[in-house]
């Protein structure tokens, strides 16, 4: 074999060598490794989240017997129901008010724990996380006893001090208050632990410099703490808003949507219509109404976070 033949064989093998080198480089990139490591989780999400969502969308376009395609007929029917618009209002009021109170309480408690001496912080964190760690359905059963009209611990206390007793779960206004109170009790520790982590990341040098300049506690809070925590606050609020909107167990165990459907939210009314009312397509249509509301909230919050990140 002469020199020209050897050169021709080397030239023929060159593309294969380059391909192997390109594949080797691709396999060793951090983004590729990260994708491969998260692939099982992505498959689980696709199986447990994306597929049910797409199936719900398909189900919402069928009639009650699920034999005929009706398009947006179920949605048009819901628009004419007064109960549906009441559920929309109650869901928004329930979610927004609960998230606001959870954020405020979590912020205050996080500051309290943050200022506790280091030796006592672990004990306080453990005790304050108990409501969030206990399964919501189980803790709601305890609250159900506290709100019981005959054996309520709250009513017993009111009677002992000479005040009139309250029909906690029989009056619509008090029932809404009770549902929001239990949701705040369950969810506030999550805000506390997230805000506490954010407070730990704020450099102490900033507070020391502000103190030297004569700043009071309010100025430190407004000009140092809140700007440093704003992204964590926004993400935590968004996550809690999504979870609270989709809340089912607290309302179901505490009031089952009563009295007279006055405490129903999207999840519980979808269950009542779809499962108890044997109309799965209509129940799917009810549950899908959460998506546009949460999508708008997510877009606004994430866009605000992105805008602040670009400014920084």
Secondary structure as the mmCIF struct_conf table of DSSP 4:
data_model
#
loop_
_struct_conf.conf_type_id
_struct_conf.id
_struct_conf.beg_label_comp_id
_struct_conf.beg_label_asym_id
_struct_conf.beg_label_seq_id
_struct_conf.end_label_comp_id
_struct_conf.end_label_asym_id
_struct_conf.end_label_seq_id
HELX_RH_AL_P HELX_RH_AL_P1 UNK A 3 UNK A 28
BEND BEND1 UNK A 29 UNK A 29
HELX_RH_AL_P HELX_RH_AL_P2 UNK A 30 UNK A 45
HELX_RH_PI_P HELX_RH_PI_P1 UNK A 46 UNK A 50
HELX_RH_AL_P HELX_RH_AL_P3 UNK A 51 UNK A 59
TURN_TY1_P TURN_TY1_P1 UNK A 60 UNK A 61
STRN STRN1 UNK A 62 UNK A 62
TURN_TY1_P TURN_TY1_P2 UNK A 64 UNK A 65
BEND BEND2 UNK A 66 UNK A 66
BEND BEND3 UNK A 68 UNK A 68
STRN STRN2 UNK A 69 UNK A 69
TURN_TY1_P TURN_TY1_P3 UNK A 71 UNK A 72
HELX_RH_AL_P HELX_RH_AL_P4 UNK A 73 UNK A 79
TURN_TY1_P TURN_TY1_P4 UNK A 80 UNK A 80
HELX_RH_AL_P HELX_RH_AL_P5 UNK A 82 UNK A 115
BEND BEND4 UNK A 116 UNK A 116
HELX_RH_AL_P HELX_RH_AL_P6 UNK A 118 UNK A 128
TURN_TY1_P TURN_TY1_P5 UNK A 129 UNK A 129
HELX_RH_AL_P HELX_RH_AL_P7 UNK A 130 UNK A 133
BEND BEND5 UNK A 134 UNK A 134
HELX_RH_AL_P HELX_RH_AL_P8 UNK A 136 UNK A 146
TURN_TY1_P TURN_TY1_P6 UNK A 147 UNK A 147
TURN_TY1_P TURN_TY1_P7 UNK A 149 UNK A 151
HELX_RH_AL_P HELX_RH_AL_P9 UNK A 153 UNK A 160
TURN_TY1_P TURN_TY1_P8 UNK A 161 UNK A 162
HELX_LH_PP_P HELX_LH_PP_P1 UNK A 163 UNK A 165
TURN_TY1_P TURN_TY1_P9 UNK A 168 UNK A 170
BEND BEND6 UNK A 171 UNK A 171
HELX_RH_AL_P HELX_RH_AL_P10 UNK A 172 UNK A 200
TURN_TY1_P TURN_TY1_P10 UNK A 201 UNK A 201
BEND BEND7 UNK A 202 UNK A 202
HELX_RH_AL_P HELX_RH_AL_P11 UNK A 204 UNK A 212
TURN_TY1_P TURN_TY1_P11 UNK A 213 UNK A 214
HELX_RH_AL_P HELX_RH_AL_P12 UNK A 217 UNK A 220
HELX_RH_PI_P HELX_RH_PI_P2 UNK A 221 UNK A 225
HELX_RH_AL_P HELX_RH_AL_P13 UNK A 226 UNK A 245
TURN_TY1_P TURN_TY1_P12 UNK A 246 UNK A 246
HELX_RH_AL_P HELX_RH_AL_P14 UNK A 249 UNK A 254
TURN_TY1_P TURN_TY1_P13 UNK A 255 UNK A 257
BEND BEND8 UNK A 259 UNK A 259
TURN_TY1_P TURN_TY1_P14 UNK A 260 UNK A 263
HELX_RH_AL_P HELX_RH_AL_P15 UNK A 266 UNK A 271
HELX_RH_PI_P HELX_RH_PI_P3 UNK A 272 UNK A 276
TURN_TY1_P TURN_TY1_P15 UNK A 277 UNK A 277
BEND BEND9 UNK A 278 UNK A 278
HELX_RH_AL_P HELX_RH_AL_P16 UNK A 280 UNK A 311
#
